[in-house]
Amino acid sequence: MFSFKKYQKIQKEIEVLSKKTEIIAISKNHPLEEVEKAISFGLEIFGENRVQEAKSKFEEVKKTNKKIKLHLTGPLQSNKVKQALSLFDVIHTLDREKLLKELIKFPEIIKEKSFFIQVNTGKETTKSGVFPEDTKNFLNLCKSLGLNNVEGLMCIPPINQSPTKHFQIITDLTNECGLGRPSIGMSSDYQQALEFEPKYIRLGTILFGKRV
């Protein structure tokens, strides 16, 4: 169940810190009714992990409410690129050359979108993402192939390590690459993330409760 009280509490935390961080309400695995409830409280930024689920929930919502911005926060399969670009405004999981080469097949559409490069800061075999030492080269490849609107970097810290260490890696890489503020912080670690002035924090469980 979506909790507006929790949303307000976190907004207050952001304001107290004088940050300009925006909350992405991660609605994956939660029904359309919960999304509509959140919208009724004025939320406009949502995140989904899968293209098909997002399409079933947000296609009509976005047609009737032009203020809604939808973010893809889960892995994007190359064969779902065209569908994803028709639905999402921001893609947080640009993580490999194959995906990049699929995206640049739609030059006019990608001009209107924003992208974050996913960095695998823990070099975990179970996670997607560019390794930290390869990030700058990957960013340069994006630019050379015509994808110029990489806004920043994104990471998901290893579950068994201090997230602060990984947020610092992202901050250092952000400065090195000359990018905007990153997409870091989830329900379990957003307070640590706020110390690094992210552009976005991605909150699911804390706002919507346990996933169905």
KESE-491057 format. One line per field, with one value per residue (C-alpha): residue number from 1; residue in one letter; x, y negated, z. Coordinates in nm, 3 decimals. Example, Ala and Ser with C-alpha at 12.3 -4.5 7.8 and 13.67 -1.06 7.14 Angstrom:
2
nr [1:2]
rest [a:s]
c1 [1.230:1.367]
c2 [0.450:0.106]
c3 [0.780:0.714]
% end
This chain:
212
nr [1:2:3:4:5:6:7:8:9:10:11:12:13:14:15:16:17:18:19:20:21:22:23:24:25:26:27:28:29:30:31:32:33:34:35:36:37:38:39:40:41:42:43:44:45:46:47:48:49:50:51:52:53:54:55:56:57:58:59:60:61:62:63:64:65:66:67:68:69:70:71:72:73:74:75:76:77:78:79:80:81:82:83:84:85:86:87:88:89:90:91:92:93:94:95:96:97:98:99:100:101:102:103:104:105:106:107:108:109:110:111:112:113:114:115:116:117:118:119:120:121:122:123:124:125:126:127:128:129:130:131:132:133:134:135:136:137:138:139:140:141:142:143:144:145:146:147:148:149:150:151:152:153:154:155:156:157:158:159:160:161:162:163:164:165:166:167:168:169:170:171:172:173:174:175:176:177:178:179:180:181:182:183:184:185:186:187:188:189:190:191:192:193:194:195:196:197:198:199:200:201:202:203:204:205:206:207:208:209:210:211:212]
rest [m:f:s:f:k:k:y:q:k:i:q:k:e:i:e:v:l:s:k:k:t:e:i:i:a:i:s:k:n:h:p:l:e:e:v:e:k:a:i:s:f:g:l:e:i:f:g:e:n:r:v:q:e:a:k:s:k:f:e:e:v:k:k:t:n:k:k:i:k:l:h:l:t:g:p:l:q:s:n:k:v:k:q:a:l:s:l:f:d:v:i:h:t:l:d:r:e:k:l:l:k:e:l:i:k:f:p:e:i:i:k:e:k:s:f:f:i:q:v:n:t:g:k:e:t:t:k:s:g:v:f:p:e:d:t:k:n:f:l:n:l:c:k:s:l:g:l:n:n:v:e:g:l:m:c:i:p:p:i:n:q:s:p:t:k:h:f:q:i:i:t:d:l:t:n:e:c:g:l:g:r:p:s:i:g:m:s:s:d:y:q:q:a:l:e:f:e:p:k:y:i:r:l:g:t:i:l:f:g:k:r:v]
c1 [0.000:0.139:0.219:0.204:0.316:0.645:0.687:0.635:0.879:1.154:1.080:1.127:1.462:1.572:1.458:1.637:1.959:1.886:1.925:1.759:1.723:1.411:1.233:1.154:0.862:0.948:0.612:0.729:0.522:0.254:-0.087:-0.213:-0.445:-0.142:0.013:-0.314:-0.325:0.028:-0.064:-0.366:-0.123:0.073:0.356:0.480:0.803:0.776:1.017:0.960:1.201:1.034:0.909:0.600:0.479:0.540:0.347:0.046:0.033:0.155:0.068:-0.280:-0.175:0.088:-0.158:-0.395:-0.140:0.147:0.322:0.407:0.773:0.860:1.209:1.344:1.546:1.588:1.793:1.698:1.712:1.832:1.518:1.297:1.471:1.211:0.928:1.119:1.192:0.824:0.736:1.022:1.158:1.479:1.679:1.905:2.059:2.277:2.534:2.692:2.797:2.534:2.256:2.418:2.432:2.062:1.970:2.151:1.928:1.667:1.858:1.555:1.393:1.704:1.752:1.439:1.549:1.797:2.035:2.239:2.531:2.504:2.838:2.907:3.103:3.137:3.234:2.969:2.917:2.542:2.500:2.504:2.709:3.033:3.333:3.453:3.780:3.593:3.334:3.509:3.584:3.222:3.099:3.331:3.195:2.840:2.933:3.122:2.820:2.580:2.425:2.507:2.254:2.412:2.304:2.496:2.592:2.390:2.487:2.340:2.590:2.662:2.414:2.684:2.902:2.879:2.695:2.893:3.209:3.024:2.855:3.200:3.323:3.030:3.096:3.463:3.375:3.108:3.370:3.622:3.370:3.221:2.868:2.563:2.451:2.403:2.113:2.201:2.014:1.726:1.491:1.767:2.042:1.887:1.995:2.361:2.304:2.165:2.505:2.637:2.371:2.220:1.988:1.757:1.692:1.492:1.240:1.012:0.956:0.963:0.681:0.473:0.544:0.654:0.616:0.327]
c2 [0.000:-0.338:-0.558:-0.932:-0.994:-0.815:-1.006:-1.335:-1.231:-1.160:-1.483:-1.664:-1.488:-1.609:-1.966:-1.974:-1.882:-2.154:-1.898:-1.907:-1.532:-1.391:-1.075:-0.806:-0.601:-0.245:-0.084:0.249:0.547:0.315:0.279:-0.014:-0.114:-0.191:-0.401:-0.592:-0.648:-0.792:-1.015:-1.142:-1.270:-1.460:-1.219:-1.247:-1.042:-0.663:-0.379:-0.034:0.256:0.437:0.304:0.525:0.452:0.080:0.084:0.254:-0.003:-0.330:-0.340:-0.482:-0.684:-0.870:-0.943:-1.117:-1.277:-1.447:-1.536:-1.174:-1.083:-0.716:-0.583:-0.240:-0.118:0.248:0.423:0.350:0.632:0.524:0.661:0.441:0.111:-0.025:0.051:-0.099:-0.420:-0.467:-0.447:-0.563:-0.916:-0.821:-0.498:-0.428:-0.103:-0.176:0.093:0.239:0.173:0.405:0.200:-0.126:-0.010:0.076:-0.262:-0.462:-0.304:-0.557:-0.889:-1.118:-0.943:-0.922:-1.299:-1.338:-1.093:-1.096:-0.814:-0.700:-0.462:-0.174:-0.114:0.222:0.070:0.404:0.593:0.851:1.131:1.131:0.763:0.566:0.255:0.112:0.159:-0.166:-0.172:-0.136:-0.406:-0.698:-0.497:-0.380:-0.737:-0.843:-0.557:-0.678:-1.026:-0.902:-0.698:-0.989:-0.927:-1.260:-1.292:-1.073:-1.264:-1.075:-0.744:-0.486:-0.203:0.065:0.135:0.495:0.601:0.708:0.398:0.042:-0.156:-0.470:-0.326:-0.265:-0.605:-0.758:-0.561:-0.698:-1.053:-1.034:-0.893:-1.162:-1.432:-1.257:-1.224:-1.572:-1.439:-1.557:-1.424:-1.048:-0.807:-0.638:-0.525:-0.287:-0.217:-0.060:-0.317:-0.642:-0.832:-0.754:-0.839:-1.183:-1.280:-1.262:-1.494:-1.258:-1.371:-1.078:-0.827:-0.519:-0.420:-0.118:0.086:-0.212:-0.383:-0.091:0.180:0.535:0.639:0.860]
c3 [0.000:-0.102:0.200:0.135:0.495:0.428:0.103:0.288:0.561:0.307:0.121:0.452:0.506:0.162:0.237:0.574:0.394:0.135:-0.142:-0.482:-0.497:-0.663:-0.553:-0.810:-0.676:-0.781:-0.852:-0.995:-0.881:-0.746:-0.913:-1.115:-0.828:-0.611:-0.890:-0.928:-0.553:-0.560:-0.857:-0.664:-0.398:-0.663:-0.747:-1.103:-1.119:-1.128:-1.192:-1.334:-1.390:-1.678:-2.007:-2.033:-1.681:-1.728:-2.057:-1.899:-1.616:-1.763:-2.134:-2.075:-1.769:-1.973:-2.252:-2.013:-1.778:-1.959:-1.632:-1.553:-1.609:-1.626:-1.548:-1.643:-1.345:-1.440:-1.710:-2.070:-2.323:-2.665:-2.832:-2.611:-2.695:-2.939:-2.699:-2.404:-2.591:-2.669:-2.299:-2.076:-2.039:-1.856:-1.875:-1.576:-1.698:-2.000:-1.930:-2.244:-2.601:-2.753:-2.589:-2.696:-3.060:-3.047:-2.898:-3.166:-3.432:-3.313:-3.330:-3.326:-3.031:-2.811:-2.843:-2.631:-2.360:-2.071:-1.984:-1.688:-1.726:-1.480:-1.307:-1.143:-0.854:-0.674:-0.991:-0.906:-1.156:-1.082:-1.169:-1.491:-1.540:-1.669:-1.438:-1.278:-1.471:-1.803:-1.736:-1.902:-2.217:-2.235:-2.199:-2.482:-2.695:-2.629:-2.748:-3.052:-3.164:-3.121:-2.780:-2.620:-2.342:-2.075:-1.768:-1.503:-1.345:-1.153:-0.920:-0.695:-0.414:-0.310:-0.045:0.204:0.186:0.311:0.040:0.125:-0.030:-0.357:-0.358:-0.322:-0.625:-0.825:-0.703:-0.801:-1.144:-1.189:-1.135:-1.357:-1.641:-1.599:-1.560:-1.368:-1.032:-1.007:-0.954:-0.622:-0.314:-0.257:0.035:0.246:0.187:0.063:0.377:0.307:-0.060:0.027:0.168:-0.191:-0.339:-0.594:-0.871:-0.796:-0.521:-0.620:-0.352:-0.374:-0.059:0.177:-0.019:-0.145:0.112:0.034:-0.325:-0.423]
% end
